[in-house]
Amino acid sequence: MTAPSPGLSAPPPPPPPSMRLRELVFGAACAAAVRAAARLGVADALGDTPMTVPDLAAAVKTEPKPLRRLLRALSCYGVFAERPDGTFSHTEMSRLLREDDPNSLRDITLWCTEPWTWDAWPKLDEAVRTGRNVVEDLYGKEFFVYLNEDAPESADVFNRAMTTSSEQSARDVAALLDLSGASSVADVGGGQGHVVASLLDKYPSMRGFLLDLPRVVENAVPRLRQGGDLADRTRIVPGDVRVSVPVAADVYIIKNILEWDDESTARLLRNVIEAGGPGTRVVVIENLVDDTPSMRFSTAMDLLLLLNVGGAKHTTDSMVGRLTDAGLTVGDIRPVNPYLHAFDCSVPG
């Protein structure tokens, strides 16, 4: 064994299993601490220069002593860093809690720790036993009905989080996909249209379609709507894609919506195949719970889907099976980024 170089201390040994398990079962404390920092705006108040706790406390209107305790806990996980003089500074992770960071995860942090999650997580054993979501028993309503009727603030957080996620992943999707041979692309269940907007930017002669529920496409990105710079190349189509996909395109993008029950997913894929016809390219983009460097993140989302809507993330094999059963031919499978994979498919014929 090579001895550490003079002047360099050896890295601390990993904690023993008994301590690691203790840390895991207190995981809620870490999630709550990150949420608290996001809600208090600590990352926004802390600039490029380290700050004392009293100055930070004054900036975010808290008591100094409990704020120090919060920052000390977060620094154990690499969210903020405590310096030898007792001041605190940013880390790569804490900067992601800033609202003005181009890769900000503030809204996603809030969404994953919303009040309903604290009601649902303790009932995970029940969801595992039954295979059913627990939200309907908790609140007497389907999840999204509950959000929109009883928890509008949480619904707003969801919308902001999905917007952030879509904006960030859209850039990766557009960079990955080569659609140079296509003249039109349809973003199926495409939310506010960030993916189709990115693709239209990349291909100036391409036409685009955005399909989603009426209340969703009402909030499509302004560039796609009347008066926007992409409006003349975009057609916005309100409706339920599980009922109908009423547009013909060279390429169909289906991103992060094949998490429903098998029947509705099969209907959607059948609608796309019928709309496009033989030779059509269909690109399915999903999180996976295997073959990915983000397993902890993906498997956590998978369990949260079980709790709130009874859905599930896919393995590579389960996704290939679902696409093949629908009648698609699966070609390349490639990572889009550390947490998304693209399944490049075609309609045979």
Secondary structure, 3 states (H helix, E strand, C coil): CCCCCCCCCCCCCCCCHHHHHHHHHCHHHHHHHHHHHHHHCHHHHCCCCCECHHHHHHHHCCCHHHHHHHHHHHHCCCCCEECCCCCEECCHHHHCCCCCCCCCCHHHHHHCCCHHHHHHHHHHHHHHHHCCCCHHHHHCCCHHHHHHHHCHHHHHHHHHHHHHHHHHHHHHHHHHCCCCCCCEEEEECCCCCHHHHHHHHHCCCCEEEEEECHHHHCCCCHHHCCCCCCHHHEEEEECCCCCCCCCCCCEEEEECCCCCCHHHHHHHHHHHHHHHCCCCEEEEEECECCCCCCHHHHHHHHHHHHHHCCCCCECHHHHHHHHHHHCCEEEEEEEEECCEEEEEEECCC
